[in-house]
Amino acid sequence: MTDPKPCPVCRGVKFGINCLELYGQYEAHYFCLDCESEDSPQGPLSDPCGTAAEAEEAALRAWNHFVSDYLDNKVA
């Protein structure tokens, strides 16, 4: 499994994962625990998955993509 990229705001590496179940489908997203801001970055919600584990893996991929896009747009 790939590691999450550091937070694009604070460069922190502590994350929480929210996982939601609705109608038998699971969605999840990562958020930064190191940010001291009330508006700590949250990654995008994963696509619906059949299990919580699949949703968490999808959320990790979505977080890493979010961080890359954030940094690319910040530099541009």
All heavy atoms as a GROMACS GRO file, in nm:
protein
  585
    1MET      N    1   0.084  -0.118   0.000
    1MET     CA    2   0.000   0.000   0.000
    1MET      C    3   0.088   0.124   0.000
    1MET      O    4   0.189   0.131   0.069
    1MET     CB    5  -0.092  -0.002   0.121
    1MET     CG    6  -0.184   0.117   0.128
    1MET     SD    7  -0.281   0.116   0.279
    1MET     CE    8  -0.440   0.145   0.211
    2THR      N    9   0.051   0.222  -0.076
    2THR     CA   10   0.123   0.348  -0.084
    2THR      C   11   0.098   0.430   0.041
    2THR      O   12  -0.010   0.426   0.099
    2THR     CB   13   0.071   0.427  -0.208
    2THR    OG1   14   0.086   0.346  -0.323
    2THR    CG2   15   0.146   0.556  -0.226
    3ASP      N   16   0.198   0.508   0.081
    3ASP     CA   17   0.181   0.598   0.195
    3ASP      C   18   0.114   0.727   0.149
    3ASP      O   19   0.133   0.770   0.035
    3ASP     CB   20   0.317   0.633   0.256
    3ASP     CG   21   0.381   0.515   0.327
    3ASP    OD1   22   0.306   0.431   0.381
    3ASP    OD2   23   0.504   0.506   0.328
    4PRO      N   24   0.040   0.792   0.239
    4PRO     CA   25  -0.019   0.921   0.202
    4PRO      C   26   0.090   1.028   0.189
    4PRO      O   27   0.186   1.028   0.265
    4PRO     CB   28  -0.114   0.953   0.317
    4PRO     CG   29  -0.081   0.860   0.427
    4PRO     CD   30  -0.001   0.747   0.370
    5LYS      N   31   0.073   1.114   0.092
    5LYS     CA   32   0.165   1.227   0.076
    5LYS      C   33   0.142   1.325   0.191
    5LYS      O   34   0.031   1.336   0.244
    5LYS     CB   35   0.140   1.297  -0.057
    5LYS     CG   36   0.178   1.212  -0.177
    5LYS     CD   37   0.158   1.288  -0.306
    5LYS     CE   38   0.200   1.201  -0.424
    5LYS     NZ   39   0.185   1.274  -0.551
    6PRO      N   40   0.246   1.399   0.230
    6PRO     CA   41   0.230   1.497   0.338
    6PRO      C   42   0.125   1.602   0.303
    6PRO      O   43   0.102   1.633   0.185
    6PRO     CB   44   0.368   1.562   0.350
    6PRO     CG   45   0.462   1.463   0.291
    6PRO     CD   46   0.384   1.392   0.183
    7CYS      N   47   0.064   1.656   0.405
    7CYS     CA   48  -0.037   1.760   0.388
    7CYS      C   49   0.021   1.876   0.307
    7CYS      O   50   0.132   1.922   0.335
    7CYS     CB   51  -0.082   1.809   0.526
    7CYS     SG   52  -0.195   1.949   0.520
    8PRO      N   53  -0.053   1.926   0.209
    8PRO     CA   54   0.000   2.035   0.127
    8PRO      C   55   0.004   2.169   0.201
    8PRO      O   56   0.072   2.261   0.157
    8PRO     CB   57  -0.097   2.040   0.009
    8PRO     CG   58  -0.225   1.988   0.063
    8PRO     CD   59  -0.185   1.882   0.164
    9VAL      N   60  -0.063   2.179   0.314
    9VAL     CA   61  -0.067   2.305   0.388
    9VAL      C   62   0.042   2.309   0.494
    9VAL      O   63   0.123   2.402   0.498
    9VAL     CB   64  -0.206   2.327   0.452
    9VAL    CG1   65  -0.207   2.451   0.539
    9VAL    CG2   66  -0.312   2.335   0.345
   10CYS      N   67   0.048   2.207   0.580
   10CYS     CA   68   0.142   2.210   0.694
   10CYS      C   69   0.256   2.110   0.680
   10CYS      O   70   0.346   2.108   0.764
   10CYS     CB   71   0.067   2.186   0.824
   10CYS     SG   72   0.016   2.014   0.849
   11ARG      N   73   0.251   2.026   0.577
   11ARG     CA   74   0.351   1.919   0.554
   11ARG      C   75   0.343   1.810   0.661
   11ARG      O   76   0.434   1.729   0.675
   11ARG     CB   77   0.493   1.973   0.542
   11ARG     CG   78   0.511   2.082   0.438
   11ARG     CD   79   0.470   2.046   0.299
   11ARG     NE   80   0.554   1.941   0.243
   11ARG     CZ   81   0.518   1.864   0.141
   11ARG    NH1   82   0.401   1.881   0.085
   11ARG    NH2   83   0.597   1.772   0.094
   12GLY      N   84   0.235   1.807   0.737
   12GLY     CA   85   0.215   1.706   0.840
   12GLY      C   86   0.191   1.568   0.780
   12GLY      O   87   0.155   1.554   0.663
   13VAL      N   88   0.210   1.468   0.864
   13VAL     CA   89   0.194   1.330   0.817
   13VAL      C   90   0.100   1.248   0.906
   13VAL      O   91   0.098   1.126   0.898
   13VAL     CB   92   0.330   1.260   0.805
   13VAL    CG1   93   0.414   1.323   0.696
   13VAL    CG2   94   0.405   1.260   0.936
   14LYS      N   95   0.022   1.316   0.986
   14LYS     CA   96  -0.079   1.246   1.067
   14LYS      C   97  -0.215   1.271   1.004
   14LYS      O   98  -0.254   1.385   0.982
   14LYS     CB   99  -0.079   1.298   1.211
   14LYS     CG  100   0.046   1.265   1.287
   14LYS     CD  101   0.037   1.317   1.429
   14LYS     CE  102   0.170   1.300   1.501
   14LYS     NZ  103   0.169   1.371   1.629
   15PHE      N  104  -0.287   1.161   0.978
   15PHE     CA  105  -0.414   1.172   0.907
   15PHE      C  106  -0.523   1.095   0.977
   15PHE      O  107  -0.497   0.996   1.046
   15PHE     CB  108  -0.401   1.118   0.764
   15PHE     CG  109  -0.295   1.188   0.685
   15PHE    CD1  110  -0.171   1.130   0.669
   15PHE    CD2  111  -0.318   1.312   0.630
   15PHE    CE1  112  -0.071   1.194   0.598
   15PHE    CE2  113  -0.219   1.378   0.559
   15PHE     CZ  114  -0.096   1.319   0.543
   16GLY      N  115  -0.642   1.141   0.959
   16GLY     CA  116  -0.761   1.068   0.999
   16GLY      C  117  -0.834   1.025   0.873
   16GLY      O  118  -0.811   1.079   0.765
   17ILE      N  119  -0.918   0.926   0.888
   17ILE     CA  120  -0.998   0.879   0.776
   17ILE      C  121  -1.143   0.871   0.823
   17ILE      O  122  -1.172   0.807   0.924
   17ILE     CB  123  -0.954   0.740   0.728
   17ILE    CG1  124  -0.807   0.738   0.690
   17ILE    CG2  125  -1.040   0.694   0.610
   17ILE    CD1  126  -0.753   0.599   0.664
   18ASN      N  127  -1.229   0.938   0.752
   18ASN     CA  128  -1.372   0.924   0.777
   18ASN      C  129  -1.426   0.825   0.676
   18ASN      O  130  -1.402   0.839   0.555
   18ASN     CB  131  -1.445   1.057   0.758
   18ASN     CG  132  -1.427   1.147   0.877
   18ASN    OD1  133  -1.402   1.102   0.988
   18ASN    ND2  134  -1.441   1.277   0.855
   19CYS      N  135  -1.496   0.725   0.725
   19CYS     CA  136  -1.556   0.625   0.638
   19CYS      C  137  -1.707   0.624   0.664
   19CYS      O  138  -1.750   0.618   0.779
   19CYS     CB  139  -1.496   0.487   0.664
   19CYS     SG  140  -1.546   0.363   0.542
   20LEU      N  141  -1.783   0.634   0.558
   20LEU     CA  142  -1.928   0.641   0.568
   20LEU      C  143  -1.990   0.523   0.496
   20LEU      O  144  -1.942   0.482   0.390
   20LEU     CB  145  -1.978   0.770   0.502
   20LEU     CG  146  -1.903   0.898   0.534
   20LEU    CD1  147  -1.933   1.004   0.431
   20LEU    CD2  148  -1.941   0.944   0.672
   21GLU      N  149  -2.096   0.468   0.553
   21GLU     CA  150  -2.168   0.358   0.488
   21GLU      C  151  -2.311   0.405   0.462
   21GLU      O  152  -2.377   0.459   0.551
   21GLU     CB  153  -2.168   0.234   0.578
   21GLU     CG  154  -2.228   0.112   0.513
   21GLU     CD  155  -2.376   0.095   0.538
   21GLU    OE1  156  -2.423   0.137   0.646
   21GLU    OE2  157  -2.445   0.041   0.452
   22LEU      N  158  -2.353   0.388   0.339
   22LEU     CA  159  -2.489   0.427   0.302
   22LEU      C  160  -2.541   0.327   0.199
   22LEU      O  161  -2.479   0.309   0.093
   22LEU     CB  162  -2.489   0.569   0.245
   22LEU     CG  163  -2.625   0.628   0.210
   22LEU    CD1  164  -2.713   0.640   0.337
   22LEU    CD2  165  -2.608   0.766   0.147
   23TYR      N  166  -2.650   0.262   0.232
   23TYR     CA  167  -2.712   0.165   0.142
   23TYR      C  168  -2.615   0.057   0.096
   23TYR      O  169  -2.612   0.017  -0.020
   23TYR     CB  170  -2.773   0.236   0.020
   23TYR     CG  171  -2.875   0.340   0.056
   23TYR    CD1  172  -2.852   0.474   0.025
   23TYR    CD2  173  -2.992   0.306   0.122
   23TYR    CE1  174  -2.944   0.571   0.059
   23TYR    CE2  175  -3.085   0.403   0.157
   23TYR     CZ  176  -3.061   0.535   0.125
   23TYR     OH  177  -3.152   0.631   0.158
   24GLY      N  178  -2.532   0.010   0.188
   24GLY     CA  179  -2.440  -0.100   0.158
   24GLY      C  180  -2.316  -0.061   0.080
   24GLY      O  181  -2.238  -0.148   0.042
   25GLN      N  182  -2.297   0.066   0.055
   25GLN     CA  183  -2.178   0.116  -0.014
   25GLN      C  184  -2.097   0.200   0.084
   25GLN      O  185  -2.153   0.266   0.171
   25GLN     CB  186  -2.217   0.202  -0.135
   25GLN     CG  187  -2.288   0.126  -0.244
   25GLN     CD  188  -2.190   0.038  -0.320
   25GLN    OE1  189  -2.091   0.084  -0.374
   25GLN    NE2  190  -2.219  -0.091  -0.324
   26TYR      N  191  -1.966   0.199   0.068
   26TYR     CA  192  -1.877   0.272   0.157
   26TYR      C  193  -1.803   0.380   0.080
   26TYR      O  194  -1.761   0.358  -0.034
   26TYR     CB  195  -1.774   0.177   0.220
   26TYR     CG  196  -1.838   0.075   0.310
   26TYR    CD1  197  -1.890  -0.044   0.259
   26TYR    CD2  198  -1.847   0.097   0.447
   26TYR    CE1  199  -1.949  -0.137   0.342
   26TYR    CE2  200  -1.906   0.004   0.531
   26TYR     CZ  201  -1.957  -0.113   0.478
   26TYR     OH  202  -2.015  -0.205   0.559
   27GLU      N  203  -1.788   0.495   0.143
   27GLU     CA  204  -1.709   0.606   0.090
   27GLU      C  205  -1.622   0.656   0.204
   27GLU      O  206  -1.661   0.650   0.320
   27GLU     CB  207  -1.798   0.717   0.038
   27GLU     CG  208  -1.886   0.676  -0.079
   27GLU     CD  209  -1.982   0.784  -0.121
   27GLU    OE1  210  -2.023   0.866  -0.036
   27GLU    OE2  211  -2.017   0.787  -0.240
   28ALA      N  212  -1.505   0.709   0.170
   28ALA     CA  213  -1.413   0.756   0.273
   28ALA      C  214  -1.336   0.877   0.221
   28ALA      O  215  -1.328   0.900   0.100
   28ALA     CB  216  -1.316   0.645   0.311
   29HIS      N  217  -1.279   0.952   0.315
   29HIS     CA  218  -1.186   1.058   0.278
   29HIS      C  219  -1.084   1.079   0.389
   29HIS      O  220  -1.110   1.049   0.505
   29HIS     CB  221  -1.258   1.190   0.245
   29HIS     CG  222  -1.313   1.262   0.365
   29HIS    ND1  223  -1.437   1.238   0.415
   29HIS    CD2  224  -1.258   1.357   0.443
   29HIS    CE1  225  -1.458   1.316   0.520
   29HIS    NE2  226  -1.350   1.388   0.540
   30TYR      N  227  -0.967   1.123   0.349
   30TYR     CA  228  -0.858   1.155   0.441
   30TYR      C  229  -0.869   1.300   0.484
   30TYR      O  230  -0.918   1.384   0.408
   30TYR     CB  231  -0.722   1.137   0.371
   30TYR     CG  232  -0.664   1.000   0.384
   30TYR    CD1  233  -0.723   0.890   0.324
   30TYR    CD2  234  -0.546   0.979   0.455
   30TYR    CE1  235  -0.669   0.764   0.335
   30TYR    CE2  236  -0.492   0.853   0.467
   30TYR     CZ  237  -0.553   0.746   0.407
   30TYR     OH  238  -0.498   0.622   0.419
   31PHE      N  239  -0.818   1.330   0.604
   31PHE     CA  240  -0.805   1.468   0.648
   31PHE      C  241  -0.681   1.479   0.737
   31PHE      O  242  -0.638   1.382   0.798
   31PHE     CB  243  -0.931   1.517   0.720
   31PHE     CG  244  -0.967   1.439   0.844
   31PHE    CD1  245  -0.925   1.482   0.968
   31PHE    CD2  246  -1.042   1.323   0.834
   31PHE    CE1  247  -0.959   1.409   1.082
   31PHE    CE2  248  -1.076   1.251   0.947
   31PHE     CZ  249  -1.034   1.293   1.072
   32CYS      N  250  -0.624   1.598   0.740
   32CYS     CA  251  -0.499   1.621   0.812
   32CYS      C  252  -0.526   1.643   0.961
   32CYS      O  253  -0.612   1.724   0.997
   32CYS     CB  254  -0.426   1.742   0.754
   32CYS     SG  255  -0.271   1.778   0.841
   33LEU      N  256  -0.453   1.572   1.046
   33LEU     CA  257  -0.463   1.590   1.190
   33LEU      C  258  -0.357   1.685   1.244
   33LEU      O  259  -0.366   1.730   1.358
   33LEU     CB  260  -0.450   1.454   1.262
   33LEU     CG  261  -0.561   1.354   1.239
   33LEU    CD1  262  -0.525   1.220   1.301
   33LEU    CD2  263  -0.692   1.405   1.297
   34ASP      N  264  -0.254   1.713   1.163
   34ASP     CA  265  -0.146   1.800   1.207
   34ASP      C  266  -0.178   1.948   1.192
   34ASP      O  267  -0.120   2.032   1.259
   34ASP     CB  268  -0.016   1.770   1.131
   34ASP     CG  269   0.054   1.647   1.184
   34ASP    OD1  270   0.042   1.619   1.305
   34ASP    OD2  271   0.122   1.579   1.105
   35CYS      N  272  -0.268   1.982   1.101
   35CYS     CA  273  -0.303   2.123   1.079
   35CYS      C  274  -0.368   2.180   1.204
   35CYS      O  275  -0.455   2.116   1.265
   35CYS     CB  276  -0.399   2.139   0.962
   35CYS     SG  277  -0.320   2.137   0.802
   36GLU      N  278  -0.326   2.298   1.241
   36GLU     CA  279  -0.385   2.364   1.356
   36GLU      C  280  -0.501   2.452   1.315
   36GLU      O  281  -0.566   2.513   1.398
   36GLU     CB  282  -0.278   2.443   1.430
   36GLU     CG  283  -0.173   2.351   1.491
   36GLU     CD  284  -0.067   2.426   1.570
   36GLU    OE1  285  -0.087   2.545   1.598
   36GLU    OE2  286   0.035   2.364   1.602
   37SER      N  287  -0.527   2.459   1.188
   37SER     CA  288  -0.635   2.540   1.136
   37SER      C  289  -0.768   2.466   1.153
   37SER      O  290  -0.774   2.344   1.147
   37SER     CB  291  -0.611   2.567   0.987
   37SER     OG  292  -0.727   2.616   0.926
   38GLU      N  293  -0.874   2.543   1.173
   38GLU     CA  294  -1.007   2.483   1.177
   38GLU      C  295  -1.045   2.430   1.039
   38GLU      O  296  -1.132   2.345   1.026
   38GLU     CB  297  -1.111   2.585   1.222
   38GLU     CG  298  -1.097   2.622   1.368
   38GLU     CD  299  -1.202   2.722   1.411
   38GLU    OE1  300  -1.302   2.741   1.340
   38GLU    OE2  301  -1.184   2.781   1.518
   39ASP      N  302  -0.981   2.482   0.938
   39ASP     CA  303  -1.010   2.441   0.800
   39ASP      C  304  -0.903   2.345   0.750
   39ASP      O  305  -0.847   2.362   0.643
   39ASP     CB  306  -1.014   2.564   0.709
   39ASP     CG  307  -1.125   2.659   0.747
   39ASP    OD1  308  -1.232   2.612   0.790
   39ASP    OD2  309  -1.106   2.781   0.734
   40SER      N  310  -0.872   2.243   0.830
   40SER     CA  311  -0.770   2.147   0.788
   40SER      C  312  -0.812   2.083   0.657
   40SER      O  313  -0.930   2.056   0.635
   40SER     CB  314  -0.746   2.043   0.895
   40SER     OG  315  -0.860   1.964   0.916
   41PRO      N  316  -0.716   2.060   0.571
   41PRO     CA  317  -0.748   2.005   0.440
   41PRO      C  318  -0.814   1.869   0.449
   41PRO      O  319  -0.776   1.785   0.530
   41PRO     CB  320  -0.612   1.993   0.372
   41PRO     CG  321  -0.521   2.079   0.448
   41PRO     CD  322  -0.574   2.087   0.587
   42GLN      N  323  -0.913   1.851   0.365
   42GLN     CA  324  -0.980   1.722   0.352
   42GLN      C  325  -0.968   1.678   0.208
   42GLN      O  326  -0.991   1.757   0.117
   42GLN     CB  327  -1.128   1.733   0.388
   42GLN     CG  328  -1.153   1.765   0.532
   42GLN     CD  329  -1.300   1.760   0.566
   42GLN    OE1  330  -1.382   1.717   0.487
   42GLN    NE2  331  -1.333   1.804   0.685
   43GLY      N  332  -0.932   1.554   0.190
   43GLY     CA  333  -0.926   1.499   0.056
   43GLY      C  334  -1.065   1.474   0.003
   43GLY      O  335  -1.163   1.476   0.078
   44PRO      N  336  -1.076   1.450  -0.126
   44PRO     CA  337  -1.206   1.421  -0.185
   44PRO      C  338  -1.262   1.288  -0.137
   44PRO      O  339  -1.188   1.199  -0.098
   44PRO     CB  340  -1.177   1.418  -0.335
   44PRO     CG  341  -1.031   1.393  -0.346
   44PRO     CD  342  -0.967   1.447  -0.222
   45LEU      N  343  -1.391   1.278  -0.141
   45LEU     CA  344  -1.460   1.155  -0.104
   45LEU      C  345  -1.433   1.050  -0.211
   45LEU      O  346  -1.434   1.079  -0.332
   45LEU     CB  347  -1.610   1.183  -0.095
   45LEU     CG  348  -1.698   1.088  -0.018
   45LEU    CD1  349  -1.652   1.076   0.127
   45LEU    CD2  350  -1.842   1.135  -0.023
   46SER      N  351  -1.404   0.930  -0.167
   46SER     CA  352  -1.379   0.820  -0.262
   46SER      C  353  -1.507   0.787  -0.338
   46SER      O  354  -1.618   0.822  -0.296
   46SER     CB  355  -1.330   0.696  -0.188
   46SER     OG  356  -1.435   0.640  -0.111
   47ASP      N  357  -1.491   0.716  -0.447
   47ASP     CA  358  -1.607   0.660  -0.516
   47ASP      C  359  -1.668   0.554  -0.425
   47ASP      O  360  -1.600   0.497  -0.340
   47ASP     CB  361  -1.566   0.597  -0.649
   47ASP     CG  362  -1.525   0.701  -0.751
   47ASP    OD1  363  -1.576   0.814  -0.746
   47ASP    OD2  364  -1.440   0.668  -0.838
   48PRO      N  365  -1.795   0.524  -0.442
   48PRO     CA  366  -1.857   0.417  -0.362
   48PRO      C  367  -1.786   0.284  -0.384
   48PRO      O  368  -1.750   0.248  -0.496
   48PRO     CB  369  -2.001   0.412  -0.414
   48PRO     CG  370  -2.025   0.547  -0.472
   48PRO     CD  371  -1.893   0.590  -0.529
   49CYS      N  372  -1.766   0.210  -0.275
   49CYS     CA  373  -1.697   0.081  -0.278
   49CYS      C  374  -1.778  -0.022  -0.201
   49CYS      O  375  -1.864   0.013  -0.120
   49CYS     CB  376  -1.559   0.095  -0.213
   49CYS     SG  377  -1.449   0.209  -0.298
   50GLY      N  378  -1.747  -0.148  -0.223
   50GLY     CA  379  -1.819  -0.257  -0.158
   50GLY      C  380  -1.781  -0.281  -0.014
   50GLY      O  381  -1.859  -0.337   0.062
   51THR      N  382  -1.659  -0.241   0.026
   51THR     CA  383  -1.615  -0.260   0.164
   51THR      C  384  -1.548  -0.133   0.215
   51THR      O  385  -1.502  -0.049   0.136
   51THR     CB  386  -1.512  -0.375   0.176
   51THR    OG1  387  -1.391  -0.338   0.110
   51THR    CG2  388  -1.566  -0.506   0.119
   52ALA      N  389  -1.539  -0.122   0.347
   52ALA     CA  390  -1.472  -0.007   0.408
   52ALA      C  391  -1.323  -0.005   0.370
   52ALA      O  392  -1.267   0.101   0.344
   52ALA     CB  393  -1.488  -0.011   0.560
   53ALA      N  394  -1.260  -0.122   0.365
   53ALA     CA  395  -1.118  -0.129   0.329
   53ALA      C  396  -1.094  -0.078   0.187
   53ALA      O  397  -0.997  -0.004   0.163
   53ALA     CB  398  -1.067  -0.272   0.344
   54GLU      N  399  -1.182  -0.116   0.095
   54GLU     CA  400  -1.168  -0.067  -0.043
   54GLU      C  401  -1.187   0.084  -0.048
   54GLU      O  402  -1.117   0.154  -0.121
   54GLU     CB  403  -1.271  -0.134  -0.134
   54GLU     CG  404  -1.245  -0.280  -0.160
   54GLU     CD  405  -1.360  -0.348  -0.232
   54GLU    OE1  406  -1.468  -0.288  -0.247
   54GLU    OE2  407  -1.341  -0.463  -0.275
   55ALA      N  408  -1.282   0.136   0.029
   55ALA     CA  409  -1.307   0.280   0.032
   55ALA      C  410  -1.186   0.355   0.089
   55ALA      O  411  -1.150   0.462   0.039
   55ALA     CB  412  -1.432   0.311   0.113
   56GLU      N  413  -1.123   0.298   0.190
   56GLU     CA  414  -1.006   0.363   0.249
   56GLU      C  415  -0.888   0.364   0.150
   56GLU      O  416  -0.815   0.462   0.142
   56GLU     CB  417  -0.968   0.297   0.380
   56GLU     CG  418  -1.069   0.327   0.489
   56GLU     CD  419  -1.039   0.262   0.622
   56GLU    OE1  420  -0.926   0.210   0.641
   56GLU    OE2  421  -1.128   0.264   0.709
   57GLU      N  422  -0.872   0.257   0.074
   57GLU     CA  423  -0.766   0.254  -0.028
   57GLU      C  424  -0.796   0.357  -0.137
   57GLU      O  425  -0.706   0.427  -0.184
   57GLU     CB  426  -0.756   0.115  -0.090
   57GLU     CG  427  -0.692   0.013   0.002
   57GLU     CD  428  -0.683  -0.125  -0.061
   57GLU    OE1  429  -0.667  -0.133  -0.185
   57GLU    OE2  430  -0.691  -0.223   0.014
   58ALA      N  431  -0.922   0.366  -0.178
   58ALA     CA  432  -0.961   0.464  -0.279
   58ALA      C  433  -0.942   0.607  -0.225
   58ALA      O  434  -0.901   0.697  -0.298
   58ALA     CB  435  -1.105   0.442  -0.322
   59ALA      N  436  -0.970   0.626  -0.097
   59ALA     CA  437  -0.951   0.758  -0.036
   59ALA      C  438  -0.803   0.796  -0.032
   59ALA      O  439  -0.769   0.913  -0.052
   59ALA     CB  440  -1.010   0.760   0.105
   60LEU      N  441  -0.716   0.700  -0.010
   60LEU     CA  442  -0.573   0.727  -0.011
   60LEU      C  443  -0.528   0.771  -0.150
   60LEU      O  444  -0.455   0.870  -0.164
   60LEU     CB  445  -0.495   0.603   0.033
   60LEU     CG  446  -0.343   0.611   0.021
   60LEU    CD1  447  -0.288   0.726   0.104
   60LEU    CD2  448  -0.281   0.480   0.064
   61ARG      N  449  -0.574   0.702  -0.252
   61ARG     CA  450  -0.539   0.742  -0.389
   61ARG      C  451  -0.593   0.882  -0.419
   61ARG      O  452  -0.525   0.966  -0.478
   61ARG     CB  453  -0.592   0.641  -0.491
   61ARG     CG  454  -0.518   0.509  -0.490
   61ARG     CD  455  -0.560   0.419  -0.606
   61ARG     NE  456  -0.702   0.388  -0.607
   61ARG     CZ  457  -0.757   0.287  -0.542
   61ARG    NH1  458  -0.682   0.206  -0.468
   61ARG    NH2  459  -0.887   0.265  -0.550
   62ALA      N  460  -0.716   0.909  -0.374
   62ALA     CA  461  -0.777   1.041  -0.396
   62ALA      C  462  -0.700   1.149  -0.321
   62ALA      O  463  -0.679   1.259  -0.374
   62ALA     CB  464  -0.923   1.039  -0.353
   63TRP      N  465  -0.655   1.121  -0.198
   63TRP     CA  466  -0.576   1.217  -0.120
   63TRP      C  467  -0.446   1.250  -0.193
   63TRP      O  468  -0.410   1.367  -0.209
   63TRP     CB  469  -0.546   1.164   0.019
   63TRP     CG  470  -0.447   1.248   0.094
   63TRP    CD1  471  -0.312   1.228   0.103
   63TRP    CD2  472  -0.473   1.369   0.166
   63TRP    NE1  473  -0.253   1.327   0.177
   63TRP    CE2  474  -0.349   1.416   0.217
   63TRP    CE3  475  -0.587   1.442   0.192
   63TRP    CZ2  476  -0.339   1.533   0.292
   63TRP    CZ3  477  -0.576   1.558   0.268
   63TRP    CH2  478  -0.454   1.602   0.316
   64ASN      N  479  -0.374   1.146  -0.236
   64ASN     CA  480  -0.246   1.169  -0.303
   64ASN      C  481  -0.265   1.249  -0.432
   64ASN      O  482  -0.184   1.336  -0.464
   64ASN     CB  483  -0.174   1.038  -0.328
   64ASN     CG  484  -0.113   0.981  -0.201
   64ASN    OD1  485  -0.096   1.051  -0.102
   64ASN    ND2  486  -0.081   0.854  -0.203
   65HIS      N  487  -0.371   1.223  -0.504
   65HIS     CA  488  -0.400   1.298  -0.626
   65HIS      C  489  -0.434   1.443  -0.590
   65HIS      O  490  -0.388   1.538  -0.655
   65HIS     CB  491  -0.514   1.231  -0.702
   65HIS     CG  492  -0.544   1.289  -0.835
   65HIS    ND1  493  -0.453   1.358  -0.912
   65HIS    CD2  494  -0.658   1.290  -0.910
   65HIS    CE1  495  -0.509   1.398  -1.024
   65HIS    NE2  496  -0.633   1.358  -1.024
   66PHE      N  497  -0.514   1.462  -0.485
   66PHE     CA  498  -0.550   1.595  -0.436
   66PHE      C  499  -0.426   1.676  -0.400
   66PHE      O  500  -0.412   1.792  -0.437
   66PHE     CB  501  -0.643   1.580  -0.315
   66PHE     CG  502  -0.653   1.701  -0.227
   66PHE    CD1  503  -0.726   1.812  -0.268
   66PHE    CD2  504  -0.591   1.703  -0.103
   66PHE    CE1  505  -0.735   1.924  -0.185
   66PHE    CE2  506  -0.601   1.813  -0.021
   66PHE     CZ  507  -0.673   1.925  -0.062
   67VAL      N  508  -0.331   1.614  -0.328
   67VAL     CA  509  -0.209   1.683  -0.287
   67VAL      C  510  -0.128   1.723  -0.410
   67VAL      O  511  -0.081   1.838  -0.420
   67VAL     CB  512  -0.124   1.595  -0.192
   67VAL    CG1  513   0.013   1.656  -0.168
   67VAL    CG2  514  -0.197   1.575  -0.059
   68SER      N  515  -0.113   1.634  -0.504
   68SER     CA  516  -0.038   1.665  -0.626
   68SER      C  517  -0.102   1.781  -0.702
   68SER      O  518  -0.032   1.875  -0.744
   68SER     CB  519  -0.030   1.543  -0.717
   68SER     OG  520   0.046   1.442  -0.657
   69ASP      N  521  -0.234   1.776  -0.718
   69ASP     CA  522  -0.304   1.886  -0.788
   69ASP      C  523  -0.292   2.016  -0.712
   69ASP      O  524  -0.271   2.122  -0.773
   69ASP     CB  525  -0.452   1.852  -0.806
   69ASP     CG  526  -0.477   1.751  -0.916
   69ASP    OD1  527  -0.382   1.719  -0.991
   69ASP    OD2  528  -0.592   1.705  -0.928
   70TYR      N  529  -0.304   2.011  -0.582
   70TYR     CA  530  -0.292   2.131  -0.497
   70TYR      C  531  -0.157   2.197  -0.517
   70TYR      O  532  -0.146   2.316  -0.539
   70TYR     CB  533  -0.316   2.095  -0.352
   70TYR     CG  534  -0.310   2.212  -0.256
   70TYR    CD1  535  -0.425   2.278  -0.219
   70TYR    CD2  536  -0.189   2.255  -0.202
   70TYR    CE1  537  -0.422   2.385  -0.132
   70TYR    CE2  538  -0.184   2.362  -0.113
   70TYR     CZ  539  -0.300   2.426  -0.079
   70TYR     OH  540  -0.295   2.533   0.008
   71LEU      N  541  -0.052   2.116  -0.509
   71LEU     CA  542   0.083   2.169  -0.522
   71LEU      C  543   0.111   2.219  -0.663
   71LEU      O  544   0.176   2.322  -0.682
   71LEU     CB  545   0.187   2.065  -0.480
   71LEU     CG  546   0.182   2.026  -0.331
   71LEU    CD1  547   0.279   1.913  -0.303
   71LEU    CD2  548   0.211   2.146  -0.241
   72ASP      N  549   0.060   2.148  -0.764
   72ASP     CA  550   0.077   2.194  -0.904
   72ASP      C  551   0.010   2.328  -0.926
   72ASP      O  552   0.065   2.416  -0.991
   72ASP     CB  553   0.020   2.091  -1.002
   72ASP     CG  554   0.106   1.965  -1.012
   72ASP    OD1  555   0.222   1.968  -0.964
   72ASP    OD2  556   0.056   1.866  -1.068
   73ASN      N  557  -0.110   2.346  -0.872
   73ASN     CA  558  -0.185   2.471  -0.891
   73ASN      C  559  -0.126   2.584  -0.807
   73ASN      O  560  -0.135   2.700  -0.846
   73ASN     CB  561  -0.332   2.451  -0.857
   73ASN     CG  562  -0.402   2.365  -0.960
   73ASN    OD1  563  -0.369   2.370  -1.077
   73ASN    ND2  564  -0.497   2.286  -0.916
   74LYS      N  565  -0.068   2.552  -0.695
   74LYS     CA  566  -0.007   2.654  -0.609
   74LYS      C  567   0.119   2.710  -0.674
   74LYS      O  568   0.147   2.828  -0.666
   74LYS     CB  569   0.027   2.595  -0.472
   74LYS     CG  570   0.070   2.698  -0.372
   74LYS     CD  571   0.086   2.637  -0.234
   74LYS     CE  572   0.129   2.743  -0.135
   74LYS     NZ  573   0.146   2.689  -0.003
   75VAL      N  574   0.194   2.624  -0.742
   75VAL     CA  575   0.319   2.666  -0.807
   75VAL      C  576   0.288   2.744  -0.934
   75VAL      O  577   0.357   2.839  -0.967
   75VAL     CB  578   0.407   2.543  -0.838
   75VAL    CG1  579   0.527   2.582  -0.922
   75VAL    CG2  580   0.451   2.478  -0.708
   76ALA      N  581   0.185   2.704  -1.003
   76ALA     CA  582   0.153   2.765  -1.133
   76ALA      C  583   0.108   2.909  -1.120
   76ALA      O  584   0.076   2.962  -1.024
   76ALA     CB  585   0.044   2.685  -1.202
   0.00000   0.00000   0.00000
